[in-house]
Amino acid sequence: MQPPPSAQRSDLILLYFFFFEVFFATFLVAFAVFAFFAFFAFLAMSSSVKIDSVNMRMPSIDMHNTEKISRMQN
């Protein structure tokens, strides 16, 4: 004996809802993992930015080290 059509329809709706929920939760977790690693990657890159020039023989010219450059040339 088959269940009435209304019961089949509600089972189908629950099945679709279950698949949608799993699909949505999967992408939500994937985005959370991506955001977590992106944040720490950005933190690592921004903390590794050097204030002084990488090449110490030719320091970059700005208002703070022009006096240092002129002393090096003398």
N, C-alpha and C positions, 0 to 999 in steps of 0.2 A: 504494500500500500504506500503510495507516494504522499508526501506532505502537501498541504494546500499551496497554491502558487504564491500566496503572500509570505509563507514561511520560506519558500525557495528564494524569493526576492530579498527578504531580510538577511538570509544567509549570504547571498551574493554581495549585498551592501557591506556586511561585516567583513567579508573576504577582501573586497576592494579597499576598505578602510584599513585593514591590517597591512596590506601591501603598501599603501600610501604612507602609513605611519613608519614602517620599516625603511622605506625609501627615503623619507624625509629625515629620519633620525640618522641614517647613514651619512647623508650629506652634511647634516649639522655637526656630527662628530668629526668628519673630515675637515670641515671648515675650522672647527676649534683647534684641531691639531695643526693645521696650516697657520692659523693666526698665532699660536703659541711659538712655533719655530720661526716665523717671520719676525715676531717681536724680538726674540733673542738674537736672531741674525742681525737685525738692525742695531740692537744694543751693542753687539760685538763690533760691528763695523764702525759705529759712531765713536766708540771708546778707543779705537785704534787710530783715529785721526791724529796726526802729529801737529803740535803747535808750531814747532820750529821746522825748518826745511830739512828734507831727508839728506840732501847733499850738504855737508857741513862746510865744504870749501867755498861753495857759492850760495850763501844764504839768500833766501828770498828777500826782496826789497820791500819794506813797509816802514811806517813811521816809527816803529819801535826799535828797529835794528839798523837804521841808517848811520847812527853814530858808531856802532860797532863795525860796520863796513868801512867807514872812513878811517877808523883806528887801524884796521887790518891793512889798509893800503899804505899807511905811513911807515 
